[in-house]
Amino acid sequence: MRHLRLAATYLAIASLAVACSSPAASSSAASQGGQASQGAAASQPAASTAGGGGGGGGGGGANGSVTYQITGDYQASGELPFLAGGISTWIESAGGWVANFANQSGEGAVILINTQSAAGTPGQSFTFGDGKVVLVATSDPGSGFNCTFNLTKNDSSGTAGDLNCTDAIAVDDATAAQKHVQLTAHWEGHN
């Protein structure tokens, strides 16, 4: 039950981050704190796999993309393009991006990556939804998800990095059942 409450909490936080990130909140000024974080080596792009979940489809966009692989009780993998031009936003005061990845058609999976690192922000998060499950992973050590975010770029010019989660929870959209999953992702995006 603990993971379900945490997943719901982080989904709400991710939704608020999207709602609060307007083009007016962004800044094109250079960041003072865009230092790369130390962590795991970059992950390899995910290959499409057969399994319980659908792939993301899509592919690399002109402004970058995210590749991801979910394994365990639910399986999905794919690549989605970065949505630039005000849909994804650098927030200077929070020291990070609200980066959205999805097919322009609106079909398939949707991923939101929040790289905000300023004091008072909940830390980095990764939100995945495909109409079958919702998965929220966070850098918060108290979440129990065991996720490591490695930001190789996090400034007003773009975002890049990778993550590895060994104990994340995906929630089934139809039954609300918890699915224990592992997650790897690699992304790059710029306006």
N, C-alpha and C positions, 0 to 999 in steps of 0.2 A: 504494500500500500504506500510505503514511503516513496518509492520511485514514481508511482503514478501521480502523487501530489507534486513531487518535484518537476515531473514532466509537464504537468498542467501549469505550474507556476512559471517555468521557463518559456512555455508557449505563449503565455500571457505577456511576459516581458518582451519576447520577440515581436509580438503583435504591436505592443506599445511603441517599440523602437521604430517599426515601420510607420505607424501612424504619426509619430512625432517628428519623423525625418522628412522635412519638406525642403525643396530647393533653397528656400530662404534661410534655413538653418545651416546650410553648407557654406564652406568658405573655400575660395581658390587660393588662399594664402598658403605658403609652405608651412608644413608642420615643424615644430621644434622637437617633437618627441618620437619621430618615426624610426626608432632604432629596432633592428631585428632582434627577436627574442631567441634565446638559445633553446635547443630542443632536438627532437628527432630529425634524422635525415629526411630529405624530401621523399615522398612516396611516389610510386610509379602510377601512371594513369590506370584507372580500373578498366578491365575488360568486361564486355557484356557476358552475363551468365544467365543460365536458365535457373528457375527456382520459383519460390512462392510469390515473388514480387515482380513487377514490371520494370523494365529498364527506363532510363530517363529519356532516351532518344536525343534528338537535337544534334548537338555537336558544337565545336569551338566557334565562338563568335568573333567578330572583328575586334572587339574590345576585351577579349579574354573568355575564360570558361572555368568551370569546375568539373572535375572528374571525381566520382565517388564509388565506393563499394560497401554494401551492407551485407553482412553474413550472419549466420546464426539462425534463430527462430524465424527470421524473415530475410529474404534475399532480394537485393536490387542493386543495379549498377548502371552507370551511364555517364554521359557528359552533357552539360547544359551551358548555354552561352550566358555571359555576363550581360545584365540589362543596364546599359549606360544612360546618360542623358537625363538625370533627375530622378530616375527610378531607383538607382543606387546612389548613395550620398555619403560624402565625407563630412563628418561633424567635428569641426575644429575643437569646440569646447569639450567634447567627450574623447578626443584623441583616437578616433577610429571611424570605420565604415559601417554602414548598413548596406550590405551588398546583396543584391538579388540576382538569382540565376534561374532562368526558365526559358522555355520555347516561346517565341513571339506569338505563336498560334494559341498559346494558353493551354495546350494539351500536354499531358504527362506530368512529371514531377516538378516541384518547385522547391528551391533551396534559398534560405536566407542565412547569410553569415554576418555576424556582428563582431567587429574587431575592436570595439571601444575599450579603452584601457584607463581612462581618467579616474581619479578617486571618486567613489560613489557610484560607479557603473558596475553592473553585475559581472563584468569580465567577458571574455570571448564566448560566443555561442554559435551553434550550427543547428538550424531547424530544417527538417525535411518533411515533405508531405507529398503523397502521390494518389490520394483518394482511397487508399487502402490502409495506410498507417500514417501516424505522425510521430516523428522522432525529434527530440530536442536533446542536444548534448552541450555541455558547458565546461569551461575551464575551472569552474568552482570545485575545489577539492572536496568540499562538503556534500557535493551532489551524489557521490558514490559511483559516478559514471566512468571514472578513471580515464579521463581524456587529456591528451597533450596537444596543445596548439603550438605551432611553430610559425610565427609571422616573419617572413623574410622581407616584406614590404608593407608598411602601414603608414602612409602619409597622404597628403592631398593629391599626389600624382597617381596613386593607385594602391591596390592591395594584392598581396600574394602570400601564400603559405600552404601549410598542410596540417592535418590533424590525424590523430589515431586515438580511438576510444575502444577499450577492451571490455567494458561492461555497461553499455548503454541500454536504454529501454525504448522500444517502439510500442505505441499504443494502437491497437486495431481499431479502425474507424467504426466498424459495424458492431463489435462486441465489447469494446473497451478493454479487452484482454491485453496483458503485458507480454511482450515478446522480448526476450533477452538477445541482444545483437552486438556485433562488433562493427566498427565503422572506420574506414580510411577515406580521406579526401585530399585533393590538391587543387588549389585555385589560383587564378590570376585575373585581375580586372582593372580597368582604367577607363576614364571618360574620354 
